[in-house]
């Protein structure tokens, strides 16, 4: 099995390529327009995306480009009968996402959005704690803020699909889908723009039993946490997004004003995710991710048109 990585992005260099190299019998090619050939352990290096798609023998294409180019190259790859992994967000519109889903179904190919934070074992532990305790969670507070990106970063470009909403809303939508079961009785989104680009937003949603509140920013002190509240305990995760794969993490569980720190052994979310994708392809479960992608796309559209 081989993967063609379209775009030698920062996330590709730091997380995707190291994860691929840990998986047995998995090879990769790289295509980059912005970087000259470097040795990352790839089989082939292409300087042009079109040439790469035509000449690679990879069965899978991993689109790791600026957000505005996700749809274009995912569509090209599917039309060339390649399975496709796309960095989040899979596209920047509901219409484009639904088009890709329809095309993947027609071609009988796998299509998936690389949203991997919940693959970390800390979420397995959280779910076990919630299931074990009689008092179910009633509130989730999510905070993900980063300092302002450097000048010329595509996250500051509307043309390239930048902005905090496109970058961070997939995290909020995924948590809402996974933990807020039942019909939503309340929703609200507050968006803040600066220089014609979304710089921050907050999102609030609730069912009859549980409330979600998220704060996200591209211009703030670094914060990366999720807190789960019930009437009898509070659990907090730090580094929920892109947790380092070489260090142990910690869950803080507080009951009756006593805090217990649960150590979570290091985990490689990208390796687990890519291994799962390979397994689904081998077992011809090509539709595995499509309902999830569609659900998230519709939910995101539902919120952002508020």
C-alpha positions as YAML, in Angstrom:
chain: A
units: angstrom
residues:
- id: 1
  name: UNK
  ca: [0.00, 0.00, 0.00]
- id: 2
  name: UNK
  ca: [1.25, 3.50, -0.81]
- id: 3
  name: UNK
  ca: [0.06, 7.03, -0.02]
- id: 4
  name: UNK
  ca: [0.69, 10.12, -2.14]
- id: 5
  name: UNK
  ca: [0.93, 13.22, 0.05]
- id: 6
  name: UNK
  ca: [-0.20, 16.29, -1.87]
- id: 7
  name: UNK
  ca: [1.43, 19.25, -0.11]
- id: 8
  name: UNK
  ca: [4.51, 19.05, 2.07]
- id: 9
  name: UNK
  ca: [2.76, 21.00, 4.83]
- id: 10
  name: UNK
  ca: [3.92, 21.57, 8.38]
- id: 11
  name: UNK
  ca: [1.46, 18.96, 9.69]
- id: 12
  name: UNK
  ca: [2.67, 16.51, 7.02]
- id: 13
  name: UNK
  ca: [6.29, 16.93, 8.12]
- id: 14
  name: UNK
  ca: [5.60, 16.86, 11.87]
- id: 15
  name: UNK
  ca: [2.87, 14.23, 12.15]
- id: 16
  name: UNK
  ca: [1.71, 12.55, 8.93]
- id: 17
  name: UNK
  ca: [5.04, 11.37, 7.52]
- id: 18
  name: UNK
  ca: [6.41, 10.10, 10.89]
- id: 19
  name: UNK
  ca: [3.12, 8.20, 11.41]
- id: 20
  name: UNK
  ca: [3.28, 6.60, 7.95]
- id: 21
  name: UNK
  ca: [6.87, 5.49, 8.57]
- id: 22
  name: UNK
  ca: [5.76, 3.61, 11.70]
- id: 23
  name: UNK
  ca: [3.23, 1.50, 9.77]
- id: 24
  name: UNK
  ca: [4.59, -1.73, 8.29]
- id: 25
  name: UNK
  ca: [4.58, -2.11, 4.50]
- id: 26
  name: UNK
  ca: [3.26, 1.41, 3.93]
- id: 27
  name: UNK
  ca: [5.21, 3.57, 1.50]
- id: 28
  name: UNK
  ca: [4.66, 7.14, 0.36]
- id: 29
  name: UNK
  ca: [5.32, 9.67, -2.39]
- id: 30
  name: UNK
  ca: [5.35, 13.44, -1.87]
- id: 31
  name: UNK
  ca: [4.30, 16.29, -4.15]
- id: 32
  name: UNK
  ca: [5.12, 19.90, -3.29]
- id: 33
  name: UNK
  ca: [5.07, 23.09, -5.31]
- id: 34
  name: UNK
  ca: [6.58, 25.27, -2.61]
- id: 35
  name: UNK
  ca: [9.48, 23.07, -1.46]
- id: 36
  name: UNK
  ca: [12.42, 21.69, -3.36]
- id: 37
  name: UNK
  ca: [13.13, 17.98, -3.11]
- id: 38
  name: UNK
  ca: [14.08, 16.82, 0.37]
- id: 39
  name: UNK
  ca: [14.59, 13.33, 1.74]
- id: 40
  name: UNK
  ca: [11.81, 12.33, 4.12]
- id: 41
  name: UNK
  ca: [12.07, 8.66, 3.21]
- id: 42
  name: UNK
  ca: [9.64, 8.93, 0.28]
- id: 43
  name: UNK
  ca: [9.81, 6.76, -2.84]
- id: 44
  name: UNK
  ca: [9.21, 9.59, -5.31]
- id: 45
  name: UNK
  ca: [9.13, 13.37, -5.15]
- id: 46
  name: UNK
  ca: [6.93, 15.35, -7.56]
- id: 47
  name: UNK
  ca: [7.13, 19.10, -8.05]
- id: 48
  name: UNK
  ca: [3.64, 19.32, -9.55]
- id: 49
  name: UNK
  ca: [0.32, 17.97, -8.19]
- id: 50
  name: UNK
  ca: [-1.14, 17.04, -11.58]
- id: 51
  name: UNK
  ca: [2.00, 15.12, -12.54]
- id: 52
  name: UNK
  ca: [2.00, 13.38, -9.19]
- id: 53
  name: UNK
  ca: [-1.61, 12.23, -9.53]
- id: 54
  name: UNK
  ca: [-0.95, 10.90, -13.04]
- id: 55
  name: UNK
  ca: [2.36, 9.16, -12.34]
- id: 56
  name: UNK
  ca: [2.18, 7.86, -8.79]
- id: 57
  name: UNK
  ca: [1.29, 4.23, -8.17]
- id: 58
  name: UNK
  ca: [-0.22, 5.15, -4.79]
- id: 59
  name: UNK
  ca: [-3.76, 3.92, -4.11]
- id: 60
  name: UNK
  ca: [-4.39, 6.65, -1.53]
- id: 61
  name: UNK
  ca: [-4.03, 10.42, -1.84]
- id: 62
  name: UNK
  ca: [-3.61, 12.50, 1.32]
- id: 63
  name: UNK
  ca: [-4.60, 16.10, 0.52]
- id: 64
  name: UNK
  ca: [-2.65, 18.39, 2.86]
- id: 65
  name: UNK
  ca: [-3.01, 21.71, 1.07]
- id: 66
  name: UNK
  ca: [-4.54, 25.08, 1.95]
- id: 67
  name: UNK
  ca: [-8.25, 24.75, 2.77]
- id: 68
  name: UNK
  ca: [-9.49, 26.32, -0.47]
- id: 69
  name: UNK
  ca: [-7.71, 23.61, -2.52]
- id: 70
  name: UNK
  ca: [-9.07, 20.61, -0.63]
- id: 71
  name: UNK
  ca: [-12.13, 20.20, -2.84]
- id: 72
  name: UNK
  ca: [-10.27, 20.63, -6.14]
- id: 73
  name: UNK
  ca: [-7.67, 17.94, -5.49]
- id: 74
  name: UNK
  ca: [-9.94, 15.55, -3.59]
- id: 75
  name: UNK
  ca: [-12.23, 15.62, -6.64]
- id: 76
  name: UNK
  ca: [-9.31, 15.04, -9.03]
- id: 77
  name: UNK
  ca: [-8.01, 12.14, -6.95]
- id: 78
  name: UNK
  ca: [-11.43, 10.47, -6.70]
- id: 79
  name: UNK
  ca: [-11.92, 10.85, -10.45]
- id: 80
  name: UNK
  ca: [-8.58, 9.07, -10.91]
- id: 81
  name: UNK
  ca: [-9.90, 6.20, -8.75]
- id: 82
  name: UNK
  ca: [-7.79, 6.99, -5.69]
- id: 83
  name: UNK
  ca: [-8.98, 6.66, -2.10]
- id: 84
  name: UNK
  ca: [-8.76, 10.08, -0.44]
- id: 85
  name: UNK
  ca: [-7.81, 11.47, 2.98]
- id: 86
  name: UNK
  ca: [-8.28, 15.23, 3.38]
- id: 87
  name: UNK
  ca: [-6.99, 17.49, 6.15]
- id: 88
  name: UNK
  ca: [-9.76, 19.20, 8.08]
- id: 89
  name: UNK
  ca: [-11.87, 20.95, 6.98]
- id: 90
  name: UNK
  ca: [-12.68, 18.52, 4.19]
- id: 91
  name: UNK
  ca: [-14.08, 21.47, 2.17]
- id: 92
  name: UNK
  ca: [-15.25, 24.98, 3.03]
- id: 93
  name: UNK
  ca: [-18.88, 24.51, 1.93]
- id: 94
  name: UNK
  ca: [-21.67, 21.99, 2.45]
- id: 95
  name: UNK
  ca: [-22.34, 21.81, -1.29]
- id: 96
  name: UNK
  ca: [-18.75, 20.81, -2.07]
- id: 97
  name: UNK
  ca: [-18.62, 18.23, 0.72]
- id: 98
  name: UNK
  ca: [-21.87, 16.61, -0.46]
- id: 99
  name: UNK
  ca: [-20.46, 16.51, -4.00]
- id: 100
  name: UNK
  ca: [-17.36, 14.61, -2.83]
- id: 101
  name: UNK
  ca: [-19.48, 12.18, -0.80]
- id: 102
  name: UNK
  ca: [-21.68, 11.44, -3.83]
- id: 103
  name: UNK
  ca: [-18.61, 10.97, -6.04]
- id: 104
  name: UNK
  ca: [-16.93, 8.63, -3.54]
- id: 105
  name: UNK
  ca: [-20.10, 6.50, -3.31]
- id: 106
  name: UNK
  ca: [-20.39, 6.36, -7.10]
- id: 107
  name: UNK
  ca: [-16.74, 5.36, -7.52]
- id: 108
  name: UNK
  ca: [-16.81, 2.96, -4.54]
- id: 109
  name: UNK
  ca: [-13.84, 4.71, -2.98]
- id: 110
  name: UNK
  ca: [-12.98, 5.66, 0.57]
- id: 111
  name: UNK
  ca: [-13.19, 9.34, 1.51]
- id: 112
  name: UNK
  ca: [-12.30, 10.61, 4.98]
- id: 113
  name: UNK
  ca: [-11.56, 13.85, 6.83]
- id: 114
  name: UNK
  ca: [-8.38, 13.74, 8.92]
- id: 115
  name: UNK
  ca: [-9.83, 14.86, 12.24]
- id: 116
  name: UNK
  ca: [-7.80, 12.70, 14.62]
- id: 117
  name: UNK
  ca: [-7.85, 14.27, 18.11]
- id: 118
  name: UNK
  ca: [-10.44, 11.81, 19.46]
- id: 119
  name: UNK
  ca: [-8.26, 8.83, 18.49]
- id: 120
  name: UNK
  ca: [-6.09, 9.49, 21.54]
- id: 121
  name: UNK
  ca: [-6.68, 6.97, 24.32]
- id: 122
  name: UNK
  ca: [-7.56, 9.81, 26.72]
- id: 123
  name: UNK
  ca: [-11.02, 9.86, 25.09]
- id: 124
  name: UNK
  ca: [-11.44, 6.13, 25.69]
- id: 125
  name: UNK
  ca: [-10.74, 6.76, 29.38]
- id: 126
  name: UNK
  ca: [-13.13, 9.72, 29.51]
- id: 127
  name: UNK
  ca: [-15.96, 7.67, 28.00]
- id: 128
  name: UNK
  ca: [-15.34, 4.83, 30.48]
- id: 129
  name: UNK
  ca: [-15.48, 7.25, 33.42]
- id: 130
  name: UNK
  ca: [-18.72, 8.77, 32.12]
- id: 131
  name: UNK
  ca: [-20.26, 5.32, 31.62]
- id: 132
  name: UNK
  ca: [-19.14, 4.13, 35.08]
- id: 133
  name: UNK
  ca: [-20.60, 7.09, 36.97]
- id: 134
  name: UNK
  ca: [-24.34, 7.29, 37.56]
- id: 135
  name: UNK
  ca: [-24.34, 11.09, 37.31]
- id: 136
  name: UNK
  ca: [-24.03, 11.76, 33.60]
- id: 137
  name: UNK
  ca: [-22.27, 14.83, 32.28]
- id: 138
  name: UNK
  ca: [-24.48, 17.90, 31.83]
- id: 139
  name: UNK
  ca: [-22.00, 20.42, 30.45]
- id: 140
  name: UNK
  ca: [-18.92, 20.44, 28.21]
- id: 141
  name: UNK
  ca: [-16.65, 23.47, 27.96]
- id: 142
  name: UNK
  ca: [-14.12, 23.49, 25.12]
- id: 143
  name: UNK
  ca: [-11.39, 26.09, 24.68]
- id: 144
  name: UNK
  ca: [-8.96, 26.19, 21.78]
- id: 145
  name: UNK
  ca: [-7.09, 29.45, 21.25]
- id: 146
  name: UNK
  ca: [-3.76, 30.13, 19.58]
- id: 147
  name: UNK
  ca: [-1.63, 33.28, 19.11]
- id: 148
  name: UNK
  ca: [-2.15, 35.19, 15.88]
- id: 149
  name: UNK
  ca: [-0.55, 33.32, 12.94]
- id: 150
  name: UNK
  ca: [2.51, 34.88, 11.36]
- id: 151
  name: UNK
  ca: [2.16, 37.18, 8.38]
- id: 152
  name: UNK
  ca: [1.60, 35.32, 5.06]
- id: 153
  name: UNK
  ca: [0.19, 32.26, 6.85]
- id: 154
  name: UNK
  ca: [-2.76, 30.94, 4.80]
- id: 155
  name: UNK
  ca: [-4.87, 31.00, 7.98]
- id: 156
  name: UNK
  ca: [-5.01, 34.78, 7.54]
- id: 157
  name: UNK
  ca: [-6.17, 34.55, 3.91]
- id: 158
  name: UNK
  ca: [-9.83, 34.44, 2.93]
- id: 159
  name: UNK
  ca: [-8.77, 33.46, -0.61]
- id: 160
  name: UNK
  ca: [-7.12, 30.29, 0.67]
- id: 161
  name: UNK
  ca: [-9.95, 29.38, 3.03]
- id: 162
  name: UNK
  ca: [-8.31, 30.63, 6.20]
- id: 163
  name: UNK
  ca: [-9.96, 31.92, 9.33]
- id: 164
  name: UNK
  ca: [-10.74, 30.51, 12.73]
- id: 165
  name: UNK
  ca: [-14.13, 29.07, 11.72]
- id: 166
  name: UNK
  ca: [-12.74, 26.89, 8.94]
- id: 167
  name: UNK
  ca: [-9.78, 25.84, 11.04]
- id: 168
  name: UNK
  ca: [-11.40, 25.09, 14.40]
- id: 169
  name: UNK
  ca: [-15.12, 24.49, 13.92]
- id: 170
  name: UNK
  ca: [-14.55, 20.79, 13.05]
- id: 171
  name: UNK
  ca: [-13.44, 20.22, 16.67]
- id: 172
  name: UNK
  ca: [-16.62, 21.73, 18.09]
- id: 173
  name: UNK
  ca: [-18.87, 19.90, 15.62]
- id: 174
  name: UNK
  ca: [-17.21, 16.55, 16.35]
- id: 175
  name: UNK
  ca: [-17.69, 16.91, 20.11]
- id: 176
  name: UNK
  ca: [-21.31, 18.04, 19.68]
- id: 177
  name: UNK
  ca: [-22.01, 15.02, 17.46]
- id: 178
  name: UNK
  ca: [-20.30, 12.56, 19.83]
- id: 179
  name: UNK
  ca: [-21.62, 13.79, 23.19]
- id: 180
  name: UNK
  ca: [-24.86, 15.75, 22.63]
- id: 181
  name: UNK
  ca: [-27.29, 12.97, 21.82]
- id: 182
  name: UNK
  ca: [-30.83, 13.96, 20.97]
- id: 183
  name: UNK
  ca: [-32.49, 16.97, 19.40]
- id: 184
  name: UNK
  ca: [-30.82, 20.34, 19.92]
- id: 185
  name: UNK
  ca: [-33.10, 22.77, 21.75]
- id: 186
  name: UNK
  ca: [-30.71, 25.72, 21.61]
- id: 187
  name: UNK
  ca: [-27.88, 26.93, 19.43]
- id: 188
  name: UNK
  ca: [-25.96, 30.16, 19.12]
- id: 189
  name: UNK
  ca: [-22.76, 31.27, 17.38]
- id: 190
  name: UNK
  ca: [-20.95, 34.57, 17.86]
- id: 191
  name: UNK
  ca: [-18.41, 35.35, 15.14]
- id: 192
  name: UNK
  ca: [-15.74, 38.06, 15.18]
- id: 193
  name: UNK
  ca: [-14.04, 39.33, 12.04]
- id: 194
  name: UNK
  ca: [-10.90, 41.40, 11.56]
- id: 195
  name: UNK
  ca: [-9.56, 42.50, 8.16]
- id: 196
  name: UNK
  ca: [-12.34, 40.50, 6.46]
- id: 197
  name: UNK
  ca: [-11.27, 37.20, 8.01]
- id: 198
  name: UNK
  ca: [-12.87, 35.36, 10.92]
- id: 199
  name: UNK
  ca: [-10.53, 35.74, 13.90]
- id: 200
  name: UNK
  ca: [-12.54, 34.07, 16.67]
- id: 201
  name: UNK
  ca: [-15.91, 32.57, 17.46]
- id: 202
  name: UNK
  ca: [-17.87, 31.06, 20.30]
- id: 203
  name: UNK
  ca: [-20.49, 28.36, 19.94]
- id: 204
  name: UNK
  ca: [-23.22, 27.29, 22.33]
- id: 205
  name: UNK
  ca: [-25.54, 24.30, 21.88]
- id: 206
  name: UNK
  ca: [-27.82, 22.29, 24.13]
- id: 207
  name: UNK
  ca: [-30.13, 19.31, 24.25]
- id: 208
  name: UNK
  ca: [-32.54, 18.77, 27.15]
- id: 209
  name: UNK
  ca: [-29.81, 16.95, 29.07]
- id: 210
  name: UNK
  ca: [-26.46, 18.48, 28.16]
- id: 211
  name: UNK
  ca: [-24.96, 21.84, 27.14]
- id: 212
  name: UNK
  ca: [-21.87, 22.57, 25.05]
- id: 213
  name: UNK
  ca: [-19.94, 25.83, 25.10]
- id: 214
  name: UNK
  ca: [-16.84, 26.42, 22.98]
- id: 215
  name: UNK
  ca: [-14.41, 29.33, 22.70]
- id: 216
  name: UNK
  ca: [-12.04, 29.45, 19.71]
- id: 217
  name: UNK
  ca: [-9.54, 32.09, 18.61]
- id: 218
  name: UNK
  ca: [-6.67, 32.80, 16.22]
- id: 219
  name: UNK
  ca: [-5.54, 35.77, 18.30]
- id: 220
  name: UNK
  ca: [-5.21, 34.88, 21.96]
- id: 221
  name: UNK
  ca: [-3.06, 33.20, 24.59]
- id: 222
  name: UNK
  ca: [-2.65, 29.49, 23.89]
- id: 223
  name: UNK
  ca: [-5.43, 27.38, 25.43]
- id: 224
  name: UNK
  ca: [-6.25, 23.78, 24.51]
- id: 225
  name: UNK
  ca: [-8.68, 22.07, 26.90]
- id: 226
  name: UNK
  ca: [-11.99, 20.28, 27.33]
- id: 227
  name: UNK
  ca: [-13.83, 20.13, 30.65]
- id: 228
  name: UNK
  ca: [-16.65, 17.67, 31.32]
- id: 229
  name: UNK
  ca: [-19.04, 18.58, 34.14]
- id: 230
  name: UNK
  ca: [-21.59, 16.53, 36.04]
- id: 231
  name: UNK
  ca: [-23.37, 17.18, 39.36]
- id: 232
  name: UNK
  ca: [-20.77, 15.14, 41.23]
- id: 233
  name: UNK
  ca: [-17.47, 15.40, 39.34]
- id: 234
  name: UNK
  ca: [-15.44, 17.43, 36.86]
- id: 235
  name: UNK
  ca: [-12.92, 16.04, 34.36]
- id: 236
  name: UNK
  ca: [-10.43, 18.17, 32.47]
- id: 237
  name: UNK
  ca: [-8.24, 17.31, 29.48]
- id: 238
  name: UNK
  ca: [-5.38, 19.54, 28.42]
- id: 239
  name: UNK
  ca: [-3.77, 19.24, 24.99]
- id: 240
  name: UNK
  ca: [-6.83, 17.56, 23.44]
- id: 241
  name: UNK
  ca: [-5.89, 18.84, 19.97]
- id: 242
  name: UNK
  ca: [-2.72, 17.49, 18.35]
- id: 243
  name: UNK
  ca: [-1.35, 16.07, 21.61]
- id: 244
  name: UNK
  ca: [2.36, 15.20, 21.31]
- id: 245
  name: UNK
  ca: [2.85, 11.52, 20.57]
- id: 246
  name: UNK
  ca: [5.99, 11.20, 22.70]
- id: 247
  name: UNK
  ca: [4.75, 12.29, 26.12]
- id: 248
  name: UNK
  ca: [2.21, 11.07, 28.66]
- id: 249
  name: UNK
  ca: [-0.87, 13.21, 29.21]
- id: 250
  name: UNK
  ca: [-3.03, 13.75, 32.26]
- id: 251
  name: UNK
  ca: [-6.74, 13.78, 33.05]
- id: 252
  name: UNK
  ca: [-7.75, 15.75, 36.16]
- id: 253
  name: UNK
  ca: [-10.75, 14.17, 37.88]
- id: 254
  name: UNK
  ca: [-12.22, 16.22, 40.74]
- id: 255
  name: UNK
  ca: [-14.80, 14.84, 43.17]
- id: 256
  name: UNK
  ca: [-15.84, 16.45, 46.47]
- id: 257
  name: UNK
  ca: [-13.00, 18.99, 46.08]
- id: 258
  name: UNK
  ca: [-10.41, 16.20, 45.86]
- id: 259
  name: UNK
  ca: [-8.42, 16.03, 42.61]
- id: 260
  name: UNK
  ca: [-7.09, 12.78, 41.20]
- id: 261
  name: UNK
  ca: [-4.65, 12.97, 38.29]
- id: 262
  name: UNK
  ca: [-4.98, 10.08, 35.87]
- id: 263
  name: UNK
  ca: [-1.89, 9.48, 33.75]
- id: 264
  name: UNK
  ca: [-2.59, 8.67, 30.11]
- id: 265
  name: UNK
  ca: [0.25, 6.90, 28.31]
- id: 266
  name: UNK
  ca: [1.62, 8.46, 25.13]
- id: 267
  name: UNK
  ca: [-0.33, 7.72, 21.99]
- id: 268
  name: UNK
  ca: [0.08, 8.44, 18.26]
- id: 269
  name: UNK
  ca: [-3.29, 9.61, 16.96]
- id: 270
  name: UNK
  ca: [-2.15, 9.92, 13.34]
- id: 271
  name: UNK
  ca: [-0.70, 6.40, 13.30]
- id: 272
  name: UNK
  ca: [-3.94, 4.98, 14.73]
- id: 273
  name: UNK
  ca: [-6.08, 6.93, 12.28]
- id: 274
  name: UNK
  ca: [-4.04, 6.08, 9.16]
- id: 275
  name: UNK
  ca: [-3.84, 2.42, 10.25]
- id: 276
  name: UNK
  ca: [-7.63, 2.40, 10.55]
- id: 277
  name: UNK
  ca: [-7.99, 3.91, 7.07]
- id: 278
  name: UNK
  ca: [-5.71, 1.23, 5.60]
- id: 279
  name: UNK
  ca: [-7.73, -1.47, 7.36]
- id: 280
  name: UNK
  ca: [-11.02, -0.10, 5.99]
- id: 281
  name: UNK
  ca: [-9.62, -0.09, 2.45]
- id: 282
  name: UNK
  ca: [-8.30, -3.65, 2.76]
- id: 283
  name: UNK
  ca: [-11.70, -4.80, 4.01]
- id: 284
  name: UNK
  ca: [-13.51, -2.76, 1.33]
- id: 285
  name: UNK
  ca: [-15.45, -0.73, 3.90]
- id: 286
  name: UNK
  ca: [-15.31, 2.31, 1.66]
- id: 287
  name: UNK
  ca: [-18.46, 3.95, 3.08]
- id: 288
  name: UNK
  ca: [-17.24, 3.79, 6.67]
- id: 289
  name: UNK
  ca: [-16.58, 7.53, 7.09]
- id: 290
  name: UNK
  ca: [-19.17, 9.00, 4.72]
- id: 291
  name: UNK
  ca: [-22.14, 9.28, 7.08]
- id: 292
  name: UNK
  ca: [-19.93, 10.96, 9.68]
- id: 293
  name: UNK
  ca: [-18.59, 13.44, 7.12]
- id: 294
  name: UNK
  ca: [-22.10, 14.29, 5.95]
- id: 295
  name: UNK
  ca: [-23.43, 14.63, 9.50]
- id: 296
  name: UNK
  ca: [-20.61, 17.01, 10.44]
- id: 297
  name: UNK
  ca: [-20.97, 19.04, 7.25]
- id: 298
  name: UNK
  ca: [-24.72, 19.49, 7.75]
- id: 299
  name: UNK
  ca: [-24.28, 20.29, 11.45]
- id: 300
  name: UNK
  ca: [-21.58, 22.84, 10.67]
- id: 301
  name: UNK
  ca: [-23.79, 24.46, 8.03]
- id: 302
  name: UNK
  ca: [-26.71, 24.47, 10.49]
- id: 303
  name: UNK
  ca: [-24.64, 26.34, 13.08]
- id: 304
  name: UNK
  ca: [-22.73, 28.73, 10.84]
- id: 305
  name: UNK
  ca: [-25.87, 29.95, 9.12]
- id: 306
  name: UNK
  ca: [-27.28, 31.01, 12.49]
...
